[in-house]
Amino acid sequence: MKKVNLITAGVDAGASSTDAVVQRAGEALGWSVVPTGARPSEAAERAYKDALLGAGVSADEVGVVIATGYGRSEVSFASRTVTEVTCHAVGARALFPQAASVIDVGAQDAKVIKLSPDGRVEDFIMNDKCAAGTGRFLEVMAHGLNVRLDEMGKLVGRSEMDLRISATCTVFAESEVVGLIGQGYPVNEIAAAIHRSVADRIYGMSRRVRAQGPFIFSGGVAKNSGVVRALGDRLQAEILVPPEPQIVGALGAAILADIEIA
């Protein structure tokens, strides 16, 4: 296998967002993140066009397009598809060569990927059957606290209590949050407990694959500073967050498109 330095693109079709990256020689020339909505094929086209516009290139200049993510089969203009686990491993190592593991938490699932010393996928685990520890879990918890999702991480300052959300089911966890509010606990302490719950979930997954730091944290949930802080405390390891954590998979797909397989 060798890099051929084409202009290539990657499209990561996720449940909540569809992300696209146009790159050359490992440098992202343009990228886009758009809501997936009810028509994933249209979202893929829109994300790709926006990434092309940001890169200042036309579709004719792109040599190969690789699609990844759970909706990758809906990306009709892709040359081929690659699993999101592989793409996240490649994208993570491109951004942080020292990364030993990847934590990816999106709207509907979470995954922990252990990398080998040369950056390949050594082991991984996915939580795709339950919303616990995902963006959807945080969305429901924010609703229970009556705060905006993008504000919840900012609520967590220096927590002085060790409140815990014991339920792993999202519905029961929301009931716990309502109960804590009724007992008069401060909102910031309840928010801290919610973030600890997510960190505990990821910690359990990481233990199962024996993942080690440094960790790169990707996905929309990586934008939540409260979760980042809770993960660092729970894992006792360095948590590396890319400037745009949602495009790691798409970047990996674009880089893989630049590899010629003999």
SETI-56106 format. One record per residue (C-alpha): residue in one letter; y, x, z. Coordinates in Angstrom, 2 decimals, decimal comma, always signed. Each point is the difference from the previous one (the first is absolute). Last residue first. Layout:
> rest	yy	xx	zz
> A	Y	X	Z
...
***
This chain:
> rest	yy	xx	zz
> A	-3,11	-1,33	-4,63
> I	+2,09	-2,39	+2,07
> E	+3,69	+0,32	-0,78
> I	+2,15	-0,59	+3,04
> D	+3,43	-1,55	-0,51
> A	-1,30	-3,52	+0,67
> L	-1,10	+1,27	+3,42
> I	+3,64	+0,80	+0,74
> A	+1,06	-3,55	-0,93
> A	-2,74	-1,50	+2,18
> G	+1,04	+2,18	+2,94
> L	+3,61	-1,09	-0,44
> A	-1,08	-3,65	-0,09
> G	-1,94	+0,47	+3,23
> V	+2,90	+1,72	+1,77
> I	+2,59	-2,52	-1,22
> Q	+0,39	-2,11	+3,16
> P	+0,91	+2,90	+2,29
> E	+3,41	+0,65	-1,62
> P	+1,52	+2,98	+1,83
> P	-3,54	+1,02	+0,98
> V	-1,09	-0,38	+3,65
> L	-1,85	+2,84	+1,73
> I	-1,60	-0,81	+3,36
> E	-0,79	+3,12	+2,04
> A	-2,81	-0,50	+2,49
> Q	-0,61	-1,41	+3,45
> L	-1,76	-2,94	-1,65
> R	+1,35	-2,58	+2,43
> D	+3,49	+1,46	+0,45
> G	+0,45	+0,71	-3,71
> L	-1,30	-3,46	-0,87
> A	+2,41	-1,68	+2,44
> R	+2,96	+1,90	-1,49
> V	-0,93	-0,89	-3,57
> V	-0,64	-3,62	+1,01
> G	+3,43	-0,29	+1,60
> S	+1,69	+1,68	-2,97
> N	-1,25	-2,70	-2,37
> K	+0,36	+1,44	-3,51
> A	-3,63	+1,16	+0,19
> V	-0,93	-3,70	-0,02
> G	+0,81	-0,12	-3,73
> G	-2,75	+2,43	-0,91
> S	-0,45	+3,69	+0,79
> F	-0,39	+2,12	+3,15
> I	-0,96	+3,61	-0,63
> F	-2,03	+1,36	+2,89
> P	+0,09	+3,62	+1,18
> G	-2,36	-0,59	+1,55
> Q	-3,69	-0,78	+0,40
> A	-2,37	-2,70	-1,20
> R	-3,39	-0,25	+1,63
> V	-1,00	-2,89	-2,28
> R	-0,70	-2,40	+2,87
> R	+2,76	+1,53	+2,13
> S	+2,57	-0,81	-2,67
> M	-0,99	-3,66	+0,01
> G	+0,36	-0,25	+3,77
> Y	+3,39	+1,72	-0,14
> I	+1,14	-2,42	-2,70
> R	-0,77	-2,98	+2,26
> D	+1,58	+1,64	+3,03
> A	+3,15	+0,74	-2,03
> V	+0,24	-3,64	-1,07
> S	-0,34	-1,15	+3,62
> R	+2,51	+2,60	+1,14
> H	+2,49	-1,49	-2,48
> I	-0,50	-3,45	+1,50
> A	+0,39	+1,37	+3,52
> A	+3,28	+1,66	-0,96
> A	+1,24	-3,31	-1,42
> I	-0,89	-1,66	+3,32
> E	+1,99	+2,66	+1,85
> N	+2,99	-0,47	-2,35
> V	-0,11	-3,77	+0,49
> P	+0,27	+0,32	+3,79
> Y	-2,77	-1,73	+1,99
> G	+0,92	-3,44	+1,31
> Q	-3,43	-1,50	+0,53
> G	+0,61	-2,41	-2,88
> I	+0,64	+2,94	-2,32
> L	-3,30	+1,53	+1,10
> G	-1,78	-3,29	-0,74
> V	+1,53	-0,23	-3,48
> V	-1,19	+3,56	-0,66
> E	-3,50	-0,85	+1,24
> S	-0,08	-3,04	-2,30
> E	+0,97	+2,25	-2,91
> A	-2,89	+2,29	+0,92
> F	-2,37	-2,97	-0,06
> V	+1,03	-0,86	-3,58
> T	-0,07	+3,62	-1,14
> C	-3,49	+0,64	+1,35
> T	-0,21	+3,38	+1,76
> A	+0,99	-1,48	+3,36
> S	+0,93	+2,44	+2,79
> I	+3,74	+0,29	-0,58
> R	+0,95	+2,52	+2,66
> L	+3,10	+0,52	+2,14
> D	+0,44	+3,50	+1,37
> M	+3,55	-0,34	+1,24
> E	+2,91	+2,44	-0,22
> S	+0,34	+0,03	-3,77
> R	+2,73	+2,32	-1,26
> G	+1,36	-1,68	-3,07
> V	-2,00	-2,56	-1,91
> L	+2,24	-2,65	-1,48
> K	+0,52	+2,07	-3,15
> G	-3,60	-0,57	-1,04
> M	+0,53	-3,76	+0,11
> E	+3,09	-0,04	-2,21
> D	-1,69	+0,08	-3,42
> L	-2,27	-2,86	+1,06
> R	+2,92	-2,20	+1,00
> V	-0,10	-1,26	+3,57
> N	-1,28	-3,24	+1,54
> L	-2,51	+1,86	+2,18
> G	-2,84	-2,14	-1,35
> H	+1,33	+0,46	-3,53
> A	+0,01	+3,75	+0,54
> M	-3,64	-0,25	+1,12
> V	-0,94	-1,88	-3,17
> E	+1,66	+2,63	-2,19
> L	-1,58	+2,81	+2,01
> F	-3,48	-1,43	-0,60
> R	+0,79	-0,46	-3,71
> G	+1,02	+3,63	-0,23
> T	-3,39	+1,04	+1,26
> G	-1,56	+0,90	+3,37
> A	-1,92	-3,24	+0,31
> A	-0,05	-1,88	-3,33
> C	-3,80	-0,02	-0,17
> K	-2,49	+0,66	-2,78
> D	+1,71	+2,95	-1,71
> N	-0,15	+2,63	+2,73
> M	-1,00	+3,03	-2,03
> I	-1,72	+3,25	+0,98
> F	+0,01	+3,36	-1,73
> D	-1,93	+3,24	-0,34
> E	+0,35	+3,39	-1,70
> V	+2,50	-1,03	-2,65
> R	+1,14	+3,16	-1,78
> G	+2,97	+2,06	+1,12
> D	-1,50	+3,49	-0,17
> P	-0,44	+0,15	+3,79
> S	-1,79	-3,37	-0,07
> L	+2,03	-3,14	+0,58
> K	-0,74	-2,82	+2,44
> I	+1,29	-3,36	-1,18
> V	+1,02	-2,78	+2,38
> K	+0,51	-3,46	-1,47
> A	+1,89	-3,14	+0,84
> D	+0,04	-3,38	-1,71
> Q	+2,07	-3,07	-0,78
> A	+3,68	+0,97	+0,02
> G	-0,51	+3,72	-0,25
> V	-1,11	+2,76	+2,34
> D	-1,04	+3,37	-1,42
> I	-0,92	+2,77	+2,41
> V	-0,81	+3,22	-1,83
> S	-1,70	+3,06	+1,45
> A	+0,26	+3,81	-0,10
> A	+3,54	+0,25	-1,37
> Q	+1,19	+3,61	-0,50
> P	+0,74	-0,47	-3,71
> F	+2,43	-2,82	+0,88
> L	+1,37	-1,88	-3,02
> A	-2,67	+0,99	-2,51
> R	-2,65	-0,17	+2,71
> A	+0,93	-3,59	+0,78
> G	+0,02	-1,04	-3,65
> V	-3,46	+1,42	-0,63
> A	-1,52	-1,60	+3,10
> H	+1,76	-3,29	-0,70
> C	-1,37	-0,05	-3,54
> T	-3,57	+0,64	+1,13
> V	+0,12	-2,81	+2,57
> E	+1,78	-2,31	-2,45
> T	-2,94	+0,04	-2,40
> V	+0,68	+1,13	-3,58
> T	+0,66	-2,14	-3,08
> R	+0,35	+0,83	-3,69
> S	+2,52	+0,10	-2,85
> A	+2,17	-2,59	+1,72
> F	+1,79	-2,62	-2,13
> S	-1,97	-2,95	+1,37
> V	+0,78	+0,64	+3,66
> E	-1,94	-2,97	+1,41
> S	-3,12	+2,11	+0,67
> R	+2,07	+2,07	+2,41
> G	+0,49	-2,92	+2,36
> Y	-1,61	+1,65	+3,04
> G	+1,91	+3,19	-0,58
> T	-0,04	+2,43	-2,91
> A	+1,16	+0,13	-3,60
> I	+0,23	+3,15	-2,09
> V	+2,46	+0,36	-2,89
> V	-0,33	+2,83	-2,51
> G	+2,29	+1,75	-2,51
> V	+3,35	-1,56	+0,84
> E	+2,65	+0,72	-2,68
> D	-0,67	-3,27	-1,82
> A	+0,73	-1,91	+3,21
> S	+3,57	+1,29	-0,15
> V	+1,62	+2,53	+2,30
> G	+3,02	-0,01	+2,31
> A	-2,09	+0,41	+3,13
> G	+1,67	-2,94	+1,73
> L	-0,43	-2,15	-3,10
> L	-3,66	+0,99	-0,24
> A	-0,47	-0,89	+3,67
> D	+1,64	-3,39	-0,56
> K	-2,22	-0,68	-3,03
> Y	-3,12	+0,92	+2,02
> A	+0,98	-2,21	+2,93
> R	+0,67	-2,94	-2,32
> E	-3,26	+0,41	-1,89
> A	-1,97	+0,25	+3,23
> A	+1,77	-3,06	+1,46
> E	-0,89	-1,96	-3,12
> S	-3,68	+0,89	+0,37
> P	+0,11	-0,80	+3,73
> R	+1,19	-3,59	-0,55
> A	+0,12	-1,80	+3,37
> G	+2,41	+2,44	+1,63
> T	-0,34	+3,75	-0,37
> P	+3,41	+0,85	+1,45
> V	+1,56	+3,03	-1,74
> V	+0,04	+3,73	+0,79
> S	+1,26	+2,39	-2,70
> W	-0,11	+3,67	-0,89
> G	+1,65	+2,55	-2,25
> L	-0,34	+3,67	-0,91
> A	-2,53	+0,77	+2,74
> E	-0,77	+3,71	-0,28
> G	-3,63	+1,12	-0,09
> A	+0,24	+1,57	-3,47
> R	+1,42	-3,23	-1,46
> Q	+0,27	-3,32	+1,78
> V	+0,54	-3,74	-0,44
> V	-0,81	-1,98	+3,15
> A	-0,79	-3,69	+0,46
> D	-0,45	-2,21	+3,05
> T	-1,20	-3,57	+0,26
> S	+0,70	-1,61	+3,34
> S	-1,69	-2,52	+2,29
> A	-3,66	+0,05	-1,03
> G	+0,18	+3,37	-1,72
> A	+0,07	+1,02	-3,66
> D	+0,60	+3,76	+0,03
> V	+1,24	+1,04	-3,45
> G	-0,07	+3,66	-1,03
> A	+1,85	+1,62	-2,86
> T	-0,19	+3,11	-2,15
> I	+2,38	+2,38	-1,75
> L	-2,43	+2,66	-1,09
> N	-0,41	+3,32	+1,75
> V	-3,61	+0,73	-1,12
> K	-1,50	+0,56	+3,42
> K	-3,54	+1,33	-0,05
> M	-3,50	-1,22	+0,77
***
